[in-house]
C-alpha cells in the first residue's frame, strides 16, 4: 500500500519577506570555506572568570527557580544605579526597569506594547534587522529614512550623517514610534548631545514615542561620551531605553538585557513581556547583579575595544580598503570600490561572498541592513576578536 503522509495545512505567512539572515548566510559560508569570520558581531575571547564564578555561586545557592517577572530586585537596582551614575536620570527600579532576554526581545516587546495596526514607525536605515519584522508583527507601517552617505572627492564613502530634513518630514500625526540606535550598527556612527537636542525639538507637540537601541553604549572611543536618551529629560520622558549585558560583558549567548522607561510606558511593556518571555534566566541575573557592583567592568570597556579598533585600523591601512570613521561599536566599515581589482565592481553581497571564499575573511554587506538593498560600496567587519584572529585576518586582507 502507498502510505502517503497527509498534507500539512498552509497559511499566510506573517513575515512573507523574511528569509535567512545575512549573518547566518555569511557565517555558514565562512565555516564552509574555513574563512576567518569577522562578519557576525560576537567576541571570540572568553568573558571574565569572575562573572562565571558569580553565576556558579548563584546556582549553588539554589537560585534556580523562576525569578520575578520583572527581574530580580538586586539587578534592577544595580541597573538603576548605573544609569543614574552615568546619565544622571533616576529610574525607579520597581516600576521603570525590566530585565529582558537580550536586547532584541526588549526591542520587539516595546514595539508590540505600543504599536497598533496602522501606526507608523520611523526607522533610520541602514538598520538592525529585527526592527522591521517586529513592526510588521505589530501591524505597524515602517517609514524608513536613510543615513546620508558623505563621499570624498573620488566618490568613495567617507562618513555617515543623520538626514534631519527627511526625518522631520517623516514625522506626522500617525507616527507612534521613532527608533534610534547609538552607537550605530552597522556604521559605527554615534549621536552627539546636539543630535539629541535636535531630536527633542522634532518631538515637540507630538505624541510619538522613542525606542533608543543603546546596546553598544560602552563602546565609544577617543575620549568621547555616549549620549543616552536617559541623559536628556525631554527624551527620557517618552523613551524606551534598550541595553544588553551580552554586548557589555562578552556573553552574547546568555541573551540578557534590560529596558528602562517611564512607569506609564513600562506598565504596557510588562503586559507584553509577561506573556512572550515571562522572565529571564535566574542565576545569570544574580551573577550579573554582583558583577555590576564593580563599575570598572564597564568603565574600562572603551579603552579595551579602542585598542582592538586601533590595531585593526592600522593593519587595514595597507589593504587598499578605505576606512570609514569608527567612533563607536565594535564594527569597522570600509569602502572597497577603490581597489584595483575587477571584484571592486561587484555589489556588496557578491563582494562579501568573494572575500569569504577567495580571500578567506567573512564580512557583512551594509546593503543587507536596508529593506531594499542600497549599494554604497561599503562592508562591515567585526573587530571584537582576539589579536591573533585580527592579525590572521589582516594578513589575508593585505593581499588585496
Secondary structure, DSSP 8 states (H G I E B T S, - for coil): -------------TTTT--S-HHHHHHHHHHHTT-EE-SS---SS---HHHHHHHHHHHHTT--S---TT--HHHHHHHHHHHHHHH-----TTTSEEEESSHHHHHHHHHHHH--TT-EEEEEES--THHHHHHHHHT-EEEEEE-EEEE-TTS-EEEEE--HHHHHHH--TTEEEEEEESS-TTT-----HHHHHHHHHHHTT---EEEEE-TTTT-B-TT-----GGGSHHHHTTEEEEEEHHHHTT-GGG--EEEEE-HHHHHHHHHHHHHHT----HHHHHHHHHHTT-THHHHTHHHHHHHHHHHHHHHHTTTT-EE----BSSEEEEE-TTSSSGGGGS-HHHHHHHIIIIISEE-EEGGGGSSS----SEEEEE--S-HHHHHHHHHHHTT-
